């Protein structure tokens, strides 16, 4: 049992104003594994004030100083990698075989990428006789996600700090443990007091207090569309800049000449990673109508191959969803799919075989159409909808017929053909024939998926403003 009694403000671990706590539950066992402080608006005020006081000095540090600090933080994350991985598996439930390389290892990589990209950004240039500068946006309120809690903190707070901003982070109250460890790492690395401040608590109590604070210049949120709307509404009252990374309902287009065996397998791996709790998951699989039966057979076999169970077992490939509420939501969507007339190919609402506790969902595959709720709404669980199409033009239209625009993929024997299709899809990211993501490229979306970008130099530039000096 872990008890986190303090919050990180102004470079120190201090008592929160209130005495209430929040319980952290292991989704695989349903057991309480930790308690954290339930912060108040008064705590938010203390943290924002500390960040504001630290801003002038930090914003004037050299790029070389920031590069050195980011490389040191990367080394410390790597040094504490086992501890971070254990905490993440316990609080999120993603299998350890994926958490170690993707979450913990990915955090190390992301910090190093920031250090590298800091040196590639054009911070000042001559333009038509004027000097145009990039300046840090100011004090940033960062409200982070539970599904990749360490990566989310680094993508937001890390990029903002790299840009010269100071930050107040509200780590997810559902999966907060890695954010506390990262706060310790920033201190050990030598980040000046007040540059990184960490609060724990709920969105309505602490998140909204951060967003509405007069000294906060910019807000960055990863969360639901509903949460994004609320942040925009509150931030608009004081005309604050907002960066939103929200949901997705991404299409995976298999063209008629694609390697279906590979495309279906990789597609389901992507859709069901972290038990489907990823904003960019490829949860709509578009296949040619005359190859539908082939795709269905491959999808059934793949779905039935997932190993469900203890996330700490290296053999496990599918863990639980995050909470009892999430479990019921996903099951309800499966029932909705059946009620809408979608054909259930694999999975369903029953508990997986041999599972007696934990919030586990069977990997579920439907065949349906793009008008169904299971094809239009973000389920955030291991549920995939296969959608047949007749022509390439129709496939592109189906892919674009969504309220979301975060990610997508195209498969073809011809890379040029796949790229030509990808260029017609209105999303922030496209993946060709299963290619890996570049951490130097961008992550972010269109429409209800939000606006602004993370990763690489683009993520750092997101937290800057332009100034021109003429004469």
PyMOL commands that set and color helices and strands:
alter all, ss='L'
color gray80, all
select helices_A, chain A and resi 41-59+63-79+81-92+96-118+149-163+177-189+203-212+225-236+260-276+289-303+324-340+373-376+392-400+415-422+456-461
alter helices_A, ss='H'
color red, helices_A
select strands_A, chain A and resi 2-3+6-9+12-15+21-26+31-37+124-127+130-136+139-143+166-171+196-200+218-222+241-245+251-254+284-288+343-346+364-368+383-389+404-405+408-411+431-432+446-447+450-451+464-470
alter strands_A, ss='S'
color yellow, strands_A
deselect
rebuild
show_as cartoon
